[in-house]
Amino acid sequence: MTDGVLTRDHGPMSGPYPIRGSVVLPEAELVWRFSRSSGPGGQHVNTSDSQVELRFDLANTRALPEVWKARALERLGSRLVGGVVTVRASEHRSQWRNRETAAVRLAALLAEATAPPPKPRRATKIPRGINERRLREKKARSETKRGRTGRDW
């Protein structure tokens, strides 16, 4: 670590991770856990903690507006354990890339969960001309198929 910024060979970790608009994942509320991964890495994978588990306490966060929080709690109910959502990443060889992947995945999950519900579809009546054309086509198809039946010559 240099100057409080997590770094790797190629520069500082990217972040913050936007959820929606100007709302970002609060780094102070993220809990990281690292463990051995079964993914790629050869023998190196047996000695390094490259799998990342990212936890975010959705029920007690102050980073999200109350409306968003209620919506996310409702939509992510099956994924929550005690109000906490967990995301894992172990696709990459390096812990750093798995951290990035997990954070981006969590931000995308929260963005989808906090999205406003779609506007309800307004029922419209099918125009008479379109309905008549559909029925004409059905009758023509029926005649075509009836013509294929074997006749007693």
N, CA and C atoms as a LAMMPS dump frame, in Angstrom:
ITEM: TIMESTEP
0
ITEM: NUMBER OF ATOMS
459
ITEM: BOX BOUNDS ff ff ff
-5.0000000000000000e+02 5.0000000000000000e+02
-5.0000000000000000e+02 5.0000000000000000e+02
-5.0000000000000000e+02 5.0000000000000000e+02
ITEM: ATOMS id mol type element x y z
1 1 1 N 0.841 -1.182 0
2 1 2 C 0 0 0
3 1 3 C 0.881 1.239 0
4 2 1 N 0.498 2.18 -0.821
5 2 2 C 1.218 3.441 -0.843
6 2 3 C 0.206 4.561 -0.749
7 3 1 N 0.38 5.423 0.188
8 3 2 C -0.521 6.564 0.4
9 3 3 C -1.977 6.144 0.562
10 4 1 N -2.203 5.007 1.175
11 4 2 C -3.567 4.568 1.445
12 4 3 C -4.308 4.05 0.226
13 5 1 N -3.596 3.891 -0.897
14 5 2 C -4.243 3.411 -2.12
15 5 3 C -3.71 2.013 -2.409
16 6 1 N -4.604 1.046 -2.612
17 6 2 C -4.178 -0.298 -2.975
18 6 3 C -3.595 -0.246 -4.374
19 7 1 N -2.4 -0.789 -4.517
20 7 2 C -1.76 -0.743 -5.824
21 7 3 C -1.331 -2.128 -6.255
22 8 1 N -1.019 -2.232 -7.535
23 8 2 C -0.396 -3.44 -8.072
24 8 3 C 0.662 -2.955 -9.048
25 9 1 N 1.257 -3.843 -9.779
26 9 2 C 2.354 -3.472 -10.671
27 9 3 C 1.94 -2.426 -11.709
28 10 1 N 0.69 -2.459 -12.114
29 10 2 C 0.251 -1.615 -13.223
30 10 3 C -0.481 -0.354 -12.79
31 11 1 N -0.459 -0.003 -11.517
32 11 2 C -1.086 1.232 -11.076
33 11 3 C -2.102 1.001 -9.976
34 12 1 N -2.767 2.075 -9.531
35 12 2 C -3.714 1.973 -8.415
36 12 3 C -4.988 1.234 -8.81
37 13 1 N -5.664 0.711 -7.792
38 13 2 C -6.952 0.053 -8.034
39 13 3 C -7.937 1.079 -8.549
40 14 1 N -8.737 0.663 -9.513
41 14 2 C -9.739 1.6 -9.999
42 14 3 C -10.888 1.639 -9.01
43 15 1 N -11.622 2.654 -9.01
44 15 2 C -12.723 2.866 -8.081
45 15 3 C -12.962 4.349 -8.075
46 16 1 N -13.949 4.86 -7.525
47 16 2 C -15.087 4.203 -6.884
48 16 3 C -15.966 3.498 -7.919
49 17 1 N -16.838 2.666 -7.401
50 17 2 C -17.697 1.858 -8.26
51 17 3 C -19.103 2.433 -8.251
52 18 1 N -19.52 3.072 -9.353
53 18 2 C -20.846 3.71 -9.378
54 18 3 C -21.971 2.675 -9.399
55 19 1 N -23.025 2.98 -8.643
56 19 2 C -24.218 2.121 -8.633
57 19 3 C -25.236 2.702 -9.599
58 20 1 N -25.62 3.942 -9.342
59 20 2 C -26.603 4.606 -10.19
60 20 3 C -26.458 6.104 -9.956
61 21 1 N -26.307 6.855 -11.04
62 21 2 C -26.149 8.299 -10.915
63 21 3 C -24.863 8.63 -10.172
64 22 1 N -24.97 9.44 -9.128
65 22 2 C -23.792 9.841 -8.364
66 22 3 C -23.568 8.959 -7.145
67 23 1 N -24.416 7.952 -6.944
68 23 2 C -24.277 7.054 -5.795
69 23 3 C -23.237 5.98 -6.123
70 24 1 N -22.254 5.827 -5.223
71 24 2 C -21.191 4.848 -5.429
72 24 3 C -21.145 3.875 -4.258
73 25 1 N -20.482 2.725 -4.478
74 25 2 C -20.283 1.765 -3.395
75 25 3 C -19.396 2.414 -2.336
76 26 1 N -19.837 2.471 -1.093
77 26 2 C -19.008 3.077 -0.05
78 26 3 C -17.9 2.11 0.367
79 27 1 N -16.647 2.477 0.088
80 27 2 C -15.526 1.581 0.371
81 27 3 C -15.417 1.255 1.856
82 28 1 N -15.849 2.166 2.72
83 28 2 C -15.756 1.929 4.164
84 28 3 C -16.723 0.837 4.621
85 29 1 N -17.793 0.593 3.861
86 29 2 C -18.794 -0.401 4.255
87 29 3 C -18.585 -1.755 3.591
88 30 1 N -17.545 -1.879 2.786
89 30 2 C -17.257 -3.146 2.116
90 30 3 C -16.367 -4.009 3.003
91 31 1 N -16.719 -5.275 3.134
92 31 2 C -15.92 -6.209 3.917
93 31 3 C -15.338 -7.239 2.95
94 32 1 N -14.012 -7.297 2.912
95 32 2 C -13.316 -8.191 1.996
96 32 3 C -12.825 -9.418 2.754
97 33 1 N -12.903 -10.584 2.126
98 33 2 C -12.358 -11.813 2.694
99 33 3 C -11.657 -12.559 1.57
100 34 1 N -10.484 -13.103 1.865
101 34 2 C -9.682 -13.763 0.847
102 34 3 C -9.426 -15.207 1.255
103 35 1 N -9.433 -16.086 0.256
104 35 2 C -9.175 -17.493 0.535
105 35 3 C -8.541 -18.142 -0.688
106 36 1 N -8.128 -19.384 -0.532
107 36 2 C -7.529 -20.124 -1.633
108 36 3 C -8.584 -20.346 -2.721
109 37 1 N -8.15 -20.207 -3.943
110 37 2 C -9.068 -20.361 -5.068
111 37 3 C -8.79 -21.671 -5.788
112 38 1 N -9.815 -22.226 -6.386
113 38 2 C -9.625 -23.439 -7.179
114 38 3 C -9.485 -23.108 -8.655
115 39 1 N -9.434 -21.836 -8.982
116 39 2 C -9.366 -21.407 -10.376
117 39 3 C -7.981 -21.523 -10.975
118 40 1 N -7.702 -20.759 -12.046
119 40 2 C -6.43 -20.857 -12.753
120 40 3 C -5.27 -20.359 -11.9
121 41 1 N -4.067 -20.832 -12.222
122 41 2 C -2.889 -20.354 -11.509
123 41 3 C -1.843 -21.421 -11.296
124 42 1 N -2.102 -22.637 -11.689
125 42 2 C -1.116 -23.7 -11.544
126 42 3 C -0.788 -23.962 -10.091
127 43 1 N 0.491 -24.228 -9.795
128 43 2 C 0.907 -24.509 -8.426
129 43 3 C 0.776 -23.283 -7.538
130 44 1 N 0.864 -22.115 -8.146
131 44 2 C 0.764 -20.859 -7.395
132 44 3 C -0.559 -20.756 -6.642
133 45 1 N -1.611 -21.326 -7.229
134 45 2 C -2.944 -21.223 -6.647
135 45 3 C -3.02 -21.922 -5.285
136 46 1 N -2.114 -22.871 -5.048
137 46 2 C -2.123 -23.603 -3.786
138 46 3 C -1.535 -22.796 -2.633
139 47 1 N -0.849 -21.709 -2.935
140 47 2 C -0.176 -20.949 -1.884
141 47 3 C -0.691 -19.526 -1.738
142 48 1 N -1.555 -19.088 -2.631
143 48 2 C -2.005 -17.689 -2.563
144 48 3 C -3.507 -17.602 -2.32
145 49 1 N -3.895 -16.553 -1.633
146 49 2 C -5.315 -16.304 -1.359
147 49 3 C -5.869 -15.401 -2.454
148 50 1 N -6.203 -15.99 -3.597
149 50 2 C -6.65 -15.168 -4.719
150 50 3 C -8.166 -15.085 -4.845
151 51 1 N -8.908 -15.982 -4.208
152 51 2 C -10.373 -15.885 -4.258
153 51 3 C -10.83 -14.747 -3.352
154 52 1 N -11.771 -13.963 -3.843
155 52 2 C -12.256 -12.803 -3.106
156 52 3 C -13.728 -12.982 -2.794
157 53 1 N -14.094 -12.695 -1.557
158 53 2 C -15.493 -12.673 -1.144
159 53 3 C -15.766 -11.268 -0.63
160 54 1 N -16.689 -10.606 -1.257
161 54 2 C -17.023 -9.226 -0.907
162 54 3 C -18.397 -9.206 -0.266
163 55 1 N -18.482 -8.606 0.929
164 55 2 C -19.756 -8.51 1.646
165 55 3 C -20.15 -7.047 1.788
166 56 1 N -21.464 -6.816 1.663
167 56 2 C -22.003 -5.458 1.811
168 56 3 C -23.276 -5.55 2.622
169 57 1 N -23.311 -4.834 3.742
170 57 2 C -24.469 -4.858 4.637
171 57 3 C -25.537 -3.927 4.087
172 58 1 N -26.399 -4.488 3.284
173 58 2 C -27.434 -3.712 2.599
174 58 3 C -28.474 -3.176 3.578
175 59 1 N -28.788 -3.965 4.599
176 59 2 C -29.835 -3.563 5.542
177 59 3 C -29.428 -2.353 6.376
178 60 1 N -28.139 -2.19 6.675
179 60 2 C -27.698 -1.115 7.573
180 60 3 C -26.902 -0.021 6.888
181 61 1 N -26.85 -0.007 5.571
182 61 2 C -26.064 1.012 4.882
183 61 3 C -26.757 2.367 4.917
184 62 1 N -25.938 3.397 4.9
185 62 2 C -26.475 4.759 4.816
186 62 3 C -26.147 5.383 3.462
187 63 1 N -25.479 4.601 2.617
188 63 2 C -25.041 5.12 1.316
189 63 3 C -26.171 5.183 0.295
190 64 1 N -27.203 4.371 0.483
191 64 2 C -28.3 4.322 -0.482
192 64 3 C -29.512 5.075 0.054
193 65 1 N -30.244 5.75 -0.814
194 65 2 C -31.505 6.364 -0.391
195 65 3 C -32.46 5.275 0.108
196 66 1 N -33.328 5.627 1.044
197 66 2 C -34.232 4.652 1.669
198 66 3 C -35.101 3.921 0.64
199 67 1 N -35.563 4.636 -0.377
200 67 2 C -36.41 4.013 -1.403
201 67 3 C -35.628 2.93 -2.133
202 68 1 N -34.387 3.234 -2.493
203 68 2 C -33.546 2.267 -3.183
204 68 3 C -33.259 1.078 -2.286
205 69 1 N -32.969 1.365 -1.022
206 69 2 C -32.632 0.295 -0.093
207 69 3 C -33.798 -0.673 0.061
208 70 1 N -35.009 -0.137 0.228
209 70 2 C -36.196 -0.987 0.368
210 70 3 C -36.398 -1.83 -0.891
211 71 1 N -36.219 -1.213 -2.058
212 71 2 C -36.38 -1.925 -3.326
213 71 3 C -35.346 -3.046 -3.457
214 72 1 N -34.103 -2.741 -3.09
215 72 2 C -33.023 -3.737 -3.194
216 72 3 C -33.234 -4.873 -2.197
217 73 1 N -33.661 -4.542 -0.983
218 73 2 C -33.911 -5.586 0.016
219 73 3 C -35.013 -6.529 -0.448
220 74 1 N -36.024 -5.981 -1.097
221 74 2 C -37.123 -6.805 -1.599
222 74 3 C -36.663 -7.698 -2.754
223 75 1 N -35.928 -7.097 -3.708
224 75 2 C -35.525 -7.851 -4.896
225 75 3 C -34.404 -8.855 -4.636
226 76 1 N -33.538 -8.556 -3.668
227 76 2 C -32.406 -9.441 -3.38
228 76 3 C -32.667 -10.328 -2.164
229 77 1 N -33.903 -10.425 -1.744
230 77 2 C -34.245 -11.176 -0.541
231 77 3 C -33.679 -12.579 -0.496
232 78 1 N -33.687 -13.285 -1.621
233 78 2 C -33.198 -14.666 -1.623
234 78 3 C -31.679 -14.743 -1.538
235 79 1 N -30.985 -13.662 -1.871
236 79 2 C -29.516 -13.649 -1.836
237 79 3 C -28.971 -13.126 -0.522
238 80 1 N -29.827 -12.554 0.307
239 80 2 C -29.361 -11.926 1.54
240 80 3 C -29.295 -12.926 2.681
241 81 1 N -28.277 -12.78 3.508
242 81 2 C -28.162 -13.548 4.744
243 81 3 C -27.989 -12.518 5.845
244 82 1 N -29.035 -12.307 6.622
245 82 2 C -28.982 -11.306 7.681
246 82 3 C -28.839 -9.893 7.147
247 83 1 N -29.398 -9.626 5.982
248 83 2 C -29.325 -8.286 5.402
249 83 3 C -28.016 -8.003 4.682
250 84 1 N -27.153 -9.008 4.567
251 84 2 C -25.842 -8.832 3.931
252 84 3 C -25.828 -9.566 2.596
253 85 1 N -25.391 -8.859 1.552
254 85 2 C -25.255 -9.485 0.233
255 85 3 C -23.774 -9.827 0.031
256 86 1 N -23.533 -11.023 -0.515
257 86 2 C -22.167 -11.511 -0.712
258 86 3 C -21.928 -11.82 -2.182
259 87 1 N -20.751 -11.409 -2.668
260 87 2 C -20.348 -11.663 -4.051
261 87 3 C -18.965 -12.297 -4.018
262 88 1 N -18.767 -13.336 -4.823
263 88 2 C -17.467 -14.013 -4.889
264 88 3 C -16.881 -13.876 -6.281
265 89 1 N -15.546 -13.869 -6.337
266 89 2 C -14.843 -13.855 -7.625
267 89 3 C -13.569 -14.666 -7.485
268 90 1 N -13.365 -15.594 -8.415
269 90 2 C -12.137 -16.382 -8.412
270 90 3 C -11.709 -16.744 -9.829
271 91 1 N -12.169 -15.963 -10.809
272 91 2 C -11.869 -16.273 -12.211
273 91 3 C -10.423 -15.995 -12.582
274 92 1 N -9.814 -15.043 -11.919
275 92 2 C -8.482 -14.58 -12.318
276 92 3 C -7.405 -15.15 -11.412
277 93 1 N -6.166 -15.088 -11.9
278 93 2 C -5.033 -15.591 -11.121
279 93 3 C -4.67 -14.655 -9.991
280 94 1 N -4.899 -13.368 -10.172
281 94 2 C -4.455 -12.41 -9.158
282 94 3 C -5.614 -11.961 -8.276
283 95 1 N -5.289 -11.741 -7.018
284 95 2 C -6.278 -11.255 -6.063
285 95 3 C -6.786 -9.881 -6.484
286 96 1 N -5.884 -9.062 -7.018
287 96 2 C -6.249 -7.708 -7.406
288 96 3 C -7.355 -7.719 -8.447
289 97 1 N -7.203 -8.555 -9.492
290 97 2 C -8.224 -8.613 -10.55
291 97 3 C -9.517 -9.203 -10.028
292 98 1 N -9.424 -10.152 -9.114
293 98 2 C -10.638 -10.713 -8.506
294 98 3 C -11.342 -9.676 -7.643
295 99 1 N -10.57 -8.809 -6.979
296 99 2 C -11.181 -7.714 -6.203
297 99 3 C -11.968 -6.796 -7.129
298 100 1 N -11.345 -6.434 -8.241
299 100 2 C -12.017 -5.577 -9.222
300 100 3 C -13.31 -6.228 -9.724
301 101 1 N -13.209 -7.498 -10.074
302 101 2 C -14.355 -8.228 -10.612
303 101 3 C -15.483 -8.279 -9.59
304 102 1 N -15.156 -8.572 -8.336
305 102 2 C -16.178 -8.674 -7.294
306 102 3 C -16.851 -7.321 -7.058
307 103 1 N -16.064 -6.251 -7.024
308 103 2 C -16.627 -4.92 -6.777
309 103 3 C -17.534 -4.485 -7.931
310 104 1 N -17.1 -4.744 -9.154
311 104 2 C -17.915 -4.377 -10.326
312 104 3 C -19.197 -5.204 -10.333
313 105 1 N -19.074 -6.487 -9.985
314 105 2 C -20.242 -7.372 -9.949
315 105 3 C -21.242 -6.914 -8.894
316 106 1 N -20.75 -6.514 -7.723
317 106 2 C -21.641 -6.033 -6.661
318 106 3 C -22.333 -4.737 -7.079
319 107 1 N -21.577 -3.822 -7.69
320 107 2 C -22.166 -2.556 -8.151
321 107 3 C -23.255 -2.818 -9.191
322 108 1 N -23.007 -3.745 -10.113
323 108 2 C -24.007 -4.074 -11.143
324 108 3 C -25.241 -4.716 -10.511
325 109 1 N -25.021 -5.579 -9.533
326 109 2 C -26.131 -6.233 -8.839
327 109 3 C -27.003 -5.201 -8.126
328 110 1 N -26.362 -4.256 -7.445
329 110 2 C -27.116 -3.215 -6.738
330 110 3 C -27.791 -2.26 -7.715
331 111 1 N -27.151 -1.982 -8.843
332 111 2 C -27.766 -1.103 -9.847
333 111 3 C -29.042 -1.73 -10.382
334 112 1 N -28.991 -3.027 -10.641
335 112 2 C -30.169 -3.723 -11.153
336 112 3 C -31.264 -3.804 -10.091
337 113 1 N -30.854 -4.029 -8.834
338 113 2 C -31.826 -4.183 -7.754
339 113 3 C -32.481 -2.863 -7.36
340 114 1 N -31.789 -1.747 -7.582
341 114 2 C -32.343 -0.452 -7.191
342 114 3 C -33.054 0.252 -8.336
343 115 1 N -33.058 -0.352 -9.511
344 115 2 C -33.703 0.27 -10.674
345 115 3 C -35.199 0.418 -10.423
346 116 1 N -35.771 1.514 -10.889
347 116 2 C -37.214 1.678 -10.708
348 116 3 C -37.977 0.619 -11.49
349 117 1 N -39.14 0.219 -10.994
350 117 2 C -39.907 -0.799 -11.711
351 117 3 C -40.358 -0.271 -13.073
352 118 1 N -40.476 -1.158 -14.058
353 118 2 C -40.902 -0.697 -15.387
354 118 3 C -42.339 -0.186 -15.334
355 119 1 N -42.634 0.748 -16.229
356 119 2 C -43.993 1.275 -16.285
357 119 3 C -44.931 0.156 -16.726
358 120 1 N -46.11 0.07 -16.125
359 120 2 C -47.031 -1.001 -16.514
360 120 3 C -47.476 -0.831 -17.965
361 121 1 N -47.634 -1.936 -18.633
362 121 2 C -48.051 -1.914 -20.033
363 121 3 C -49.5 -1.458 -20.115
364 122 1 N -49.739 -0.548 -21.037
365 122 2 C -51.106 -0.065 -21.239
366 122 3 C -51.779 -0.971 -22.258
367 123 1 N -52.844 -1.604 -21.843
368 123 2 C -53.542 -2.53 -22.742
369 123 3 C -54.188 -1.746 -23.879
370 124 1 N -53.956 -2.218 -25.098
371 124 2 C -54.571 -1.581 -26.262
372 124 3 C -55.363 -2.626 -27.027
373 125 1 N -56.398 -2.164 -27.711
374 125 2 C -57.234 -3.062 -28.485
375 125 3 C -56.581 -3.313 -29.837
376 126 1 N -56.594 -4.574 -30.275
377 126 2 C -56.019 -4.913 -31.576
378 126 3 C -56.936 -4.349 -32.659
379 127 1 N -56.387 -3.606 -33.608
380 127 2 C -57.238 -3.035 -34.675
381 127 3 C -57.951 -4.125 -35.466
382 128 1 N -59.155 -3.798 -35.897
383 128 2 C -59.999 -4.774 -36.59
384 128 3 C -59.348 -5.296 -37.862
385 129 1 N -58.694 -4.415 -38.626
386 129 2 C -58.055 -4.819 -39.874
387 129 3 C -56.966 -5.862 -39.649
388 130 1 N -56.182 -5.683 -38.605
389 130 2 C -55.096 -6.624 -38.309
390 130 3 C -55.678 -7.97 -37.891
391 131 1 N -56.731 -7.951 -37.087
392 131 2 C -57.366 -9.184 -36.643
393 131 3 C -57.966 -9.932 -37.838
394 132 1 N -58.625 -9.203 -38.742
395 132 2 C -59.218 -9.836 -39.923
396 132 3 C -58.146 -10.453 -40.809
397 133 1 N -57.004 -9.74 -40.977
398 133 2 C -55.911 -10.267 -41.794
399 133 3 C -55.351 -11.555 -41.168
400 134 1 N -55.195 -11.569 -39.845
401 134 2 C -54.694 -12.753 -39.155
402 134 3 C -55.631 -13.938 -39.377
403 135 1 N -56.944 -13.694 -39.284
404 135 2 C -57.907 -14.775 -39.49
405 135 3 C -57.902 -15.27 -40.94
406 136 1 N -57.741 -14.341 -41.912
407 136 2 C -57.652 -14.736 -43.318
408 136 3 C -56.428 -15.622 -43.555
409 137 1 N -55.298 -15.243 -42.957
410 137 2 C -54.065 -16.024 -43.116
411 137 3 C -54.204 -17.397 -42.479
412 138 1 N -54.892 -17.465 -41.334
413 138 2 C -55.102 -18.757 -40.683
414 138 3 C -55.954 -19.669 -41.563
415 139 1 N -56.988 -19.075 -42.17
416 139 2 C -57.881 -19.865 -43.032
417 139 3 C -57.128 -20.355 -44.269
418 140 1 N -56.278 -19.491 -44.838
419 140 2 C -55.506 -19.881 -46.013
420 140 3 C -54.534 -21.009 -45.649
421 141 1 N -53.863 -20.895 -44.483
422 141 2 C -52.934 -21.936 -44.043
423 141 3 C -53.686 -23.247 -43.822
424 142 1 N -54.891 -23.159 -43.274
425 142 2 C -55.707 -24.355 -43.039
426 142 3 C -56.047 -25.03 -44.364
427 143 1 N -56.414 -24.213 -45.368
428 143 2 C -56.738 -24.772 -46.691
429 143 3 C -55.513 -25.432 -47.309
430 144 1 N -54.36 -24.819 -47.161
431 144 2 C -53.124 -25.386 -47.695
432 144 3 C -52.862 -26.747 -47.078
433 145 1 N -53.006 -26.821 -45.764
434 145 2 C -52.729 -28.081 -45.071
435 145 3 C -53.792 -29.13 -45.385
436 146 1 N -55.035 -28.695 -45.55
437 146 2 C -56.092 -29.649 -45.881
438 146 3 C -55.826 -30.255 -47.257
439 147 1 N -55.24 -29.455 -48.14
440 147 2 C -54.915 -29.949 -49.477
441 147 3 C -53.814 -30.996 -49.456
442 148 1 N -53.064 -31.096 -48.387
443 148 2 C -51.98 -32.078 -48.308
444 148 3 C -52.457 -33.438 -47.832
445 149 1 N -53.674 -33.52 -47.336
446 149 2 C -54.14 -34.812 -46.834
447 149 3 C -54.292 -35.796 -47.974
448 150 1 N -54.018 -37.071 -47.679
449 150 2 C -54.115 -38.097 -48.728
450 150 3 C -55.567 -38.334 -49.09
451 151 1 N -55.856 -38.252 -50.39
452 151 2 C -57.234 -38.483 -50.828
453 151 3 C -57.331 -39.866 -51.455
454 152 1 N -58.502 -40.392 -51.433
455 152 2 C -58.737 -41.68 -52.065
456 152 3 C -59.007 -41.415 -53.537
457 153 1 N -58.056 -41.673 -54.432
458 153 2 C -58.205 -41.344 -55.85
459 153 3 C -59.043 -42.357 -56.491
